[in-house]
Amino acid sequence: METRRLGRLEHHSSVLIYGAAALGGVDQDTADASIQEALEAGVNHFDVAADYGDAELRLGPRMGEIRDRIFLATKTGRRTYDEAWSEINRSLERLQTDRIDLIQMHAVCDLENLDLVTGKGGSLEAAVRAKEEGMVGAIGITGHTAQAPAVHREGLRRFDFDSVLTPLNYRLSTDPQYADDYAALVEAVQASDAGLMTIKMIARRNWADGEEKTYDTWYRPFDEQRYITAATAWLLNGHPEITGLATAGETRLLRQMVVAEQERSELTPEAAAAILDEVHDYASPFVDIPI
């Protein structure tokens, strides 16, 4: 699997980043099998969060075996110093490790939350302390709304984050405002040499009212190989500024994403976009986000 430089952190991360939200509600056997599948495919960057159910607990038992093979990132969604400090320490315990490579300020999707994170007594102060004490190697910011790229750009103005995890897919890119905000974020990321990662690459649309939710994702994902491959090719072949994309929060979709990464060289971004334009119900997942 291709690897790309994660900005100034200098880690060469696999272009597929294991989205460990997939482990939040599964048993240990299912988690172990999915983790092994990712490792065998060449995935070397795992992304989890304290808020992802039992995901940290599912990863923890494997740390003795795999810790030196992976870049390990987690997130805190708490907004005060005390809460975040407690949660970072809890994550270390749950993950059964004494050091995390990247702690991310989770779900910073609007300026109100950015103010809480970066303000006096905010969670960022806890992350800085954890970095100073050697508990974490770097500090990042994440978010998942239509406003996220603009908010993350402002975040970089306030603090020199080492990484940004923000949404991008073909449908989002066709919104002029979103495209402008994303382009401005890329400029800011490149100016600071931060790492840039993305989420929601195979999001197709929101679940419809009354529709059976057949996957553990809060949005309806693509599940046809043709469209997963096209979405992957559009993103990775057309956006060299991106280190990698987080795989969907569903273990059953991992194999198709691995296949897509292997097959993507056959598609130009333009050809991939033409395939995605076939999808009549392809829409932004941020129209009506479930709370």
C-alpha positions in Angstrom: 0.0 0.0 0.0 1.2 3.5 -0.8 2.5 5.6 2.1 2.7 9.4 2.3 4.5 11.8 4.6 2.3 13.0 7.5 3.6 16.6 7.4 6.4 17.6 9.7 5.8 14.5 11.9 7.7 12.7 9.2 5.8 9.4 9.6 5.0 7.7 6.3 1.4 6.7 6.9 -0.5 4.3 4.7 -3.0 6.1 2.5 -5.7 4.1 4.2 -5.9 5.0 7.9 -7.7 2.5 10.0 -10.9 4.1 11.2 -11.3 2.4 14.6 -14.8 3.7 15.1 -15.5 0.4 13.4 -14.6 -1.4 16.6 -16.9 0.6 18.9 -19.6 -2.0 19.1 -18.0 -5.3 18.0 -16.7 -8.2 20.1 -13.0 -8.9 20.6 -12.8 -11.7 18.0 -14.3 -9.4 15.3 -12.0 -6.6 16.3 -8.9 -8.9 16.2 -9.9 -10.1 12.8 -10.4 -6.6 11.4 -7.2 -5.3 12.9 -5.3 -8.3 11.4 -6.9 -7.7 8.0 -5.7 -4.1 8.0 -2.2 -5.0 9.1 -1.9 -7.6 6.3 -3.1 -5.0 3.8 -0.3 -2.7 4.8 -2.2 -0.3 7.0 0.2 1.3 9.5 -1.8 4.2 10.9 -4.7 3.6 13.3 -7.1 6.3 14.3 -9.4 5.9 17.4 -11.2 8.1 19.9 -12.3 8.0 23.5 -15.9 8.6 22.3 -15.9 5.5 19.9 -17.7 3.2 22.3 -15.4 0.3 23.3 -13.0 0.9 20.4 -10.0 1.7 22.6 -10.7 -1.4 24.7 -10.8 -3.5 21.5 -7.4 -2.1 20.3 -5.7 -2.3 23.7 -5.2 -6.1 23.8 -3.2 -6.0 20.6 -0.8 -3.2 21.6 1.8 -5.5 23.0 2.1 -7.1 19.6 1.6 -4.2 17.2 2.5 -1.0 19.0 5.9 -0.7 17.3 4.4 -1.3 13.9 1.7 1.4 13.9 1.2 5.1 14.2 -1.4 5.4 17.0 -3.8 8.3 17.1 -6.7 8.9 19.5 -9.0 11.8 20.3 -10.5 13.6 23.2 -13.9 15.2 22.8 -13.8 16.9 26.2 -13.6 20.7 26.3 -12.1 21.6 29.7 -8.5 21.0 30.9 -9.5 18.8 33.7 -11.9 16.6 31.7 -9.4 16.3 28.8 -6.5 15.5 31.1 -8.5 12.7 32.7 -9.7 11.4 29.4 -6.2 11.3 27.8 -4.9 9.3 30.8 -7.9 7.0 30.5 -7.2 6.4 26.8 -3.6 5.4 27.6 -4.9 2.9 30.1 -7.6 1.5 27.7 -5.1 1.3 24.9 -2.6 -0.4 27.1 0.3 1.8 26.1 2.4 4.5 27.7 2.5 6.8 24.7 0.2 7.9 21.9 1.7 9.3 18.7 -1.1 11.8 18.1 -3.8 13.2 20.4 -6.5 15.1 18.5 -9.1 17.6 19.6 -12.2 15.8 18.6 -15.2 17.1 16.7 -14.2 20.8 16.6 -16.9 21.7 14.0 -17.8 25.3 14.8 -16.2 28.4 16.3 -18.0 27.9 19.6 -16.2 24.6 20.2 -12.9 26.0 18.9 -13.2 28.8 21.4 -13.7 26.2 24.2 -10.8 24.1 23.1 -8.3 26.9 22.6 -9.5 29.2 25.4 -8.0 29.5 28.9 -8.6 26.3 30.8 -9.6 24.5 27.6 -8.7 20.9 26.5 -5.8 22.1 24.4 -3.9 23.0 27.5 -4.2 19.3 28.7 -2.9 18.1 25.3 0.0 20.5 25.5 0.8 19.2 29.0 0.6 15.6 27.7 3.0 16.4 24.9 5.4 18.1 27.3 5.4 15.1 29.6 6.0 12.6 26.7 2.6 11.0 26.9 1.7 12.0 23.3 3.9 12.9 20.4 1.8 15.5 18.6 -1.5 17.4 18.7 -4.1 17.6 16.0 -7.6 18.8 15.4 -10.6 17.1 13.8 -14.2 17.9 12.7 -17.1 16.6 10.6 -19.4 19.3 9.3 -19.7 21.5 6.3 -18.0 24.2 8.3 -15.1 22.1 9.4 -12.5 23.2 6.8 -13.1 26.9 7.7 -13.0 26.2 11.4 -9.8 24.2 11.1 -8.1 26.9 9.2 -9.0 29.3 12.0 -7.7 26.7 14.4 -4.3 26.7 12.7 -4.2 30.4 13.0 -4.7 30.1 16.8 -2.4 27.1 17.4 0.3 25.3 15.5 -1.5 22.0 15.2 0.6 19.1 13.9 -2.3 17.6 11.9 -5.8 18.2 10.6 -8.5 15.6 10.0 -11.3 17.2 7.9 -14.0 15.9 5.6 -13.6 15.6 1.8 -15.3 13.6 -0.9 -16.3 14.2 -4.5 -19.8 15.5 -3.7 -18.6 17.9 -1.1 -16.0 19.3 -3.6 -18.9 20.3 -6.0 -20.2 22.8 -3.4 -18.4 26.1 -4.3 -18.3 27.3 -0.7 -16.9 24.0 0.6 -14.4 23.9 -2.2 -13.2 27.4 -1.4 -12.9 26.6 2.3 -11.1 23.4 1.7 -8.6 25.1 -0.7 -7.9 27.8 1.9 -7.3 25.1 4.5 -4.9 23.3 2.2 -2.9 26.5 1.8 -2.7 27.0 5.6 -1.8 23.3 6.2 1.0 23.5 3.6 2.3 26.8 5.1 2.7 25.1 8.5 3.8 21.7 7.1 1.0 20.0 9.1 -0.3 16.6 8.1 -3.7 16.6 6.3 -6.1 13.6 6.6 -9.7 13.2 5.5 -12.9 11.5 6.5 -16.3 10.7 4.9 -14.8 9.5 1.6 -17.4 6.8 0.9 -20.4 8.6 2.5 -23.2 8.4 0.0 -26.0 10.3 1.9 -27.9 10.4 5.2 -30.0 7.4 6.1 -33.6 8.1 5.0 -36.4 8.2 7.6 -37.5 4.7 8.2 -34.7 3.2 6.2 -33.1 0.1 7.8 -29.5 0.9 8.8 -27.6 -2.0 7.4 -24.1 -0.6 8.5 -22.8 0.8 11.8 -22.1 4.2 10.1 -24.3 7.2 10.9 -24.5 7.9 7.2 -25.4 5.6 4.3 -22.1 4.5 2.8 -21.3 3.3 -0.7 -21.1 -0.5 -0.6 -20.7 -1.2 -4.3 -17.1 -1.8 -5.3 -17.4 0.3 -8.4 -18.3 3.4 -6.4 -15.9 2.7 -3.5 -13.1 2.4 -6.0 -14.1 5.6 -7.8 -14.4 7.6 -4.6 -11.0 6.4 -3.5 -9.4 7.1 -6.9 -10.9 10.6 -7.0 -9.6 11.4 -3.6 -6.1 9.9 -3.6 -5.2 10.3 -7.3 -6.4 13.9 -7.4 -5.3 15.2 -4.0 -1.6 14.7 -3.4 -1.8 17.1 -0.4 -3.7 14.4 1.6 -1.7 11.9 3.6 -4.5 9.5 3.8 -8.2 8.8 4.4 -9.9 7.2 7.3 -11.7 4.0 6.5 -15.4 3.8 7.3 -16.6 3.0 10.8 -17.8 -0.5 9.7 -15.6 -3.6 9.7 -17.5 -5.2 6.8 -16.4 -2.4 4.4 -12.7 -2.6 5.1 -12.0 -5.3 2.4 -13.7 -3.2 -0.3 -11.6 -0.2 0.7 -8.4 -2.2 0.5 -9.4 -3.4 -3.0 -10.2 0.1 -4.0 -6.8 1.3 -3.0 -5.2 -1.5 -5.0 -7.3 -0.8 -8.1 -7.4 3.0 -8.1 -4.4 3.4 -10.4 -6.6 2.5 -13.3 -8.8 5.6 -12.9 -8.0 9.2 -13.4 -9.8 11.7 -11.1 -11.9 12.8 -14.0 -13.0 9.2 -14.9 -13.7 8.6 -11.2 -15.9 11.7 -11.0 -17.8 10.5 -14.1 -18.6 7.2 -12.3 -19.7 9.0 -9.2 -22.0 11.3 -11.2 -24.0 8.2 -12.1 -25.3 8.0 -8.5 -28.7 9.7 -8.4 -28.9 9.9 -4.5 -25.3 11.1 -3.8 -25.4 14.0 -1.4 -23.5 15.7 1.5 -23.9 13.8 4.8 -24.0 17.1 6.6 -27.5 18.2 5.6 -29.1 16.7 8.6 -26.5 15.2 11.0 -28.0 13.0 13.7 -27.3 14.2 17.2 
